[in-house]
Amino acid sequence: MKMEFLGDSSETDKKTMKKKRFHRHTPHQIQRLESAFNECQHPDEKQRMQLSRELGLAPRQIKFWFQNRRTQKKAQHERADNCALKEENDRIRCENIAIREALKHTICPTCGETSAHEDSYLDEQKLRIQNAQLREELERVSSIAAKFMGRQLPHLPPLLLNQTPRQLFHGGGPCLDFDLLPASCSSMPATTLLPSQTNLAISDIDKSIMTNIAVTAMEELLRHTQTNEPLWIKTDGARDVLNLESYENMFPRSSSRGGKNHHNSRVEATRSSGIVFTNAMTLVDMLMDSVKSAEIFPSVVAASKTLAVVSSGLRGNHGDALHLMLEELQVLSPLVTTREFSVLRYCQQIEHGTWAVVNVSYELPQFIPSSRSYRFPSGCLIQDLSNGYSKVTWVEHVEISEQEPVHEMFKDTVREGLAFGAERWIASLQRMCERLTALIEPATSSAIPSLEGKRSVMKLAQRMVSNFCLSVGTSNNTRSTVVSGMNEFGIRVTSYKSQHEPNGTVLCAATSFWLPVSPLIVFNFLKDERTRPQWDVLLNGSSVQEVAHIANGSHPGNCISVLRGFNASSSQNNMLILQESCVDSSGSLVVYTPVDLPALNMAMSGQDTSYIPILPSGFAILPDGSRNNQTPELKVEGGGGSLITVGFQIMVKQLSKGFEKTEVEHTTLERRDSMHHHRKTTC
């Protein structure tokens, strides 16, 4: 009985507590709380205490009531939104059904037949099946072609771009020549023909990643330009070379940011500075434009293309502009392979009158370069000076993983940073900016009195030089066909279809050799019209005379000349020679092409010269690095020997019997032999 009494008491207490847990507010309390809720849904502690005293409720009761009321109101809004969305969904579903029914009865306006519409999923499946069949067919054709070519053909990249690296540079539709037919995708090998931009879709996530990479690269570039020792050390030739140990200590995460660290990789890192006769904004505009940047560095940049503009910049002045680009760098020789990079190019205004442009590698799955190269933060710092001048500090920092060793002739030049280093960029920029300045100066030649005529001749000469630079290099993106690789004479022959009258195929032969003569002596010998009959086999020993002269730089060797040959036995008295010579600390060029008199008169009168056919030939002269130290008996006084590349072009009708190839190789050999004969005479 006692246990039952205790049990009954416990149950009674629980019921009493359960009754006390639920408290209903009076209508007056609810009305006052609703009024307070409409004024403020989140009362503070002071307001809750005031309501507690006014209504006779505990502060916790006030707090819980407001929480419950907010939850109730949120649920009401969600129910209302759900109802509205359900009605909208039902309306759209009805419209969709009506449209599908209407499409079943549509009639084609062309053939009058009823259109057959299938489910989009089935259409996608059909496309996938066709895509797989096309890939199988491509692999079958590639394997057959590889048997005849002796090498495996590269596979097409993923279908995001659906273009090969060659098409990325040149645009257009698919081109399946694979270098099997001579110039089956015909094009004049000049960078001015390259499309400047490709529309590549980039997601917001990728844009954010690219921006972070570019900002970090800019910070590293600025430290490179503003820090000296121990980060940068001076060589015997007073050149700035990166101290790799100090670099790793200062930027410990650089190796994880992108370098491949292959067992046969090496690092090239140089810095150089110079004064350029152009203001900072003009330089920034040229560097951020892929076409203009290729034009101001014709001997360095073989091809350049903007894939996407990630950010167009602020206020239209390229501030904080970010571009995704493809770039191919070259040395003017058939013995040195080009370097291909997929880079982010980022521009930033550091302060008033000071700009920085940085390049850093950004790997694309659609772009598989032939050379495994990685470009660490490189670029330039541009500072405005007085009178339109600018000071440019350039940094080049790359990691190279060579697929094949550098040719012995160019090993010193490449590995010491003379071939692709910062000094070459600065020297080329200084010379081309002087040329751009000369383009707007008044004409001083009596043969070309008008400014329009002077500009027209200079543009024709610029096209000539760009064409020559691509014809003697090893660019993978010129659409030229390799007719003959390096033969026993060291000559490489390529071909391309001419886009001008007369129609035909142009053969380009190029070879490189070394002379123990300083580059300046070689340049002066080639430029002097009095010594030209000694090496120009097409003159047959006759003399030449300069009939027009355009200076395009401070150095007297930087000029454009019109030459006339005197050959009494020749009936072609109306044939002239257009020649441009240029020289700087990184090397020199002597490029020329025969031009008939009517075409040159058209250029001198200021008319459009883009349709004038040209066949550029000439010489590219580079310093040989330390090669003169290897041959003491031939050591040259005042600066070492020269690496000379000879290029020659002729027009042929077809490549059926190989006679024309032998002819162009023979002419190139004659020019090389004449240079060796001059070397023996000089020595």
Buried (B, 14 or more C-beta within 10 A) or exposed (E): EEEEEEEEEEEEEEEEEEEEEEEEBEEEBEEBBEEBBEEEEEBEEEBBEEBBEEBEBEEEBBBEBBEEBEEEEEEEEEEEEEEEEEEEEEEEEEEEEEEEEEEEEEEEEEEEEEEEEEEEEEEEEEEEEEEEEEEEEBEEEBEEBEEEEEEEBEEBBEEEBEBBBBBBBBBEEEBBBBBEEBBBBBBBBBBBBBBEBBEBEBEEEBBEEBBEBBBBBBEBBBEBBEEEEEBBEEEEEEBBBBBEEBBEEBBEEBEEBBBEEEEEBEBBBBBBBBEBBBBBBBBBBBBBBBBBBBBBBBBBBBBBBBBBBBBEBEEEBBBBBBBBBBBBBBBBBBBBBBBBBBBBBBBBBBEEBBBBBBBBBBEBEBBBBBBBBBBBBBBBBBBBEEEEBBBBBBBBBBBBBBEEEBBEBBBBBBBBBBBBBBBBBBBBBBBBBBBBBBBEEEBEBEBBEEBEBBBBBBBBBBBBBBBBBBBBBBBBBBBBBEBBEBEEEBBBBBBBBBBBEEEBBBBBBBBBBBBBBBBBBBBBBBBEBEEBBBBBBBBEEBEBEBBBBBBBBEBEBBBBBBBBBEBEEEEEEEBBBBBBBBBBBBBBBBBBBBBBEEBBEBBBEBBEBEEBBBBBBBBBBBBBBBBBEEEEEBEBEEBBBBBBBBBBBBBBEEBEEEEBBEBBBBBBBBBBEBBEEBBEEBE
